[in-house]
Amino acid sequence: MSRTSSIVVGLVVFLLYLSYPSRFHNFDGVACAIAVELGEPRYLVHGNHLVYGLAGWAFHGLLNSVGIRLSALWALQVLDSLAGAAAVGVFHATLLAAGLVPGAALLAAAGLALSFGFWFWSLEAQVYALGALLLALSLREMLRERPSPYRLALWHGLSMLSHGANVLLAPVVVANLWRAHEDKRRATSLYLVSAAALVIVSYGAAVVWLVRPRSLEELRVWLLGSAALTADRSFSWHGTRFLESLPVWLGMSLKTLSPAPWLGWVPWACGLWALFKRPEARLRLVLSAWLWLGCYALLFTRWEPFTMAYRMSDMLPLWLLAGVFAERIWSSRHGKAACLVFALLLGAVNFGAGILPASRAQGNVPLQRALWIRDSTPEDAWVASYGIFDVYIPYFAHRRPLNLRYFKGRREALAGRLWEILESGSPVFVTSSVLREADTSPSLLNLSEVSRRHGDVLYRIQGLAE
């Protein structure tokens, strides 16, 4: 019966997620969609998250094979909604298996599903929803009375392949294995060796058969992934000093739950109650959840503390703690009503303030600009791009991008590339918004105006100014 109820929970959440798909279309999601449509193996695997592109490519192919004709971007978004909803269903089953009363387990699962960051990033094409599902499966296994080192190695290893940051869960896994097994060292060793073997073999196979780097430098850049996005492909730390980043991390801890901070405080307050009260029957759950939160905070208080998608992993232990608190008040006179009111408020505020606006294509300004460029330029055109337009121009405008990021401070290189394109007979265009974002002076270019839209100007580039 508990399995059936968890399946129902997952299906309801999946239908909710499908009802209002996102039109936000983040950079990485569109880039992955381009890779899926190209089908080139080396572009489907990423040094930081190995399996998402391959999973998306397989899912897109599966949908097409059964007659469901979706673009790669929409297929990836459906895949993420499915993964996010499945994570909620597995989480619900985990709480029931851990002995929480059904009402508290359902409330915690609903809180997870309706948390702004979890909901939003389960609608977008991105790697984190798949990771959340694999982390939920890892949590379910580690909270068993006698967790299997091999199953934990499988689920946690796959979660690391979905995103390398999930290696941070290892101390939580080891702590639960250490508690549950008489031969602690053997169980821990089996898990560590098996998980490491899965990750190393998977990366080795990807390098040998898919990436096929032509040099050690190319391999280094691929492995660094997002840490090597500078023009010279050197390592770049995406963070600041701890005392500067901590307030940002704390603010994002609330915003990931809801755009309304007063709603975001509630689950964290429940978690603090669980930590200080430490109900004896739920001690293992409470300590595991706080260890999880602490391990991930070691990285994300320093690495892009402003990035909400990274915080999806925090939602599982946080709502586990909220479930422990909900169980405590569930049998009280007003406990059920308070929990229900909070869940309804969380869902309503997050839907109205975030999910509904993001579902409207008109609200995506870069998308509207890309469609305007498509309608204002010939099919053989090149369009100068910067930032998100590096992927919006090829995917939505169906034009070839000329990435200005690689020509910063390199006037001669830009002149040479423009000359090559113009000599081939293809026209080149740029918008005033891209010139501003790329910090490129219009006086460097010989421009002629083509079109205007909402304060943005589309120019045709004739060459560099004399």
Buried (B, 14 or more C-beta within 10 A) or exposed (E): EEEEBBBEBBEBBBEBBBEBBBBBBBBBBBBBBBBBBEEEBBBBBBBBBBBBBBBBBBBBEEBEEEEEEBEBBBBBBBBBBBBBBBBBBBBBBBBBBBEBBBBBBBBBBBBBBBBBBBBBBBBBBBBBBBBBBBBBBBBBBBBBEEBBBEBBBBBBBBBBBBBBBBBBBBBBBBBBBEEBBEEEEEBBEBBBEBBBEBBEEBBEEBBEEBBEBEEEEEBBBBBBBBBBEEEEEEEEEEBEEEEEBBEBBEBBBBBBBBBBEEBBBBBBEBBEBBBEEEBEEBEBBBBBBBBBBEBBBEBBBBBBBBEBBBBBBBBBBBBBBBBBBBBBBBEEEEBBEBBEEBBEBBBEBBBEBBBEBBBEEEEBEBBBBBBBBBEBBEEEBBBBBBBBBBBBBBBBBEBBBBBBBEBBEEEEEBBEBBEEBBEEEBBBBBBBBBBEBBEBEBEEBBBEEBBEBEEBBBBBBBEBEE
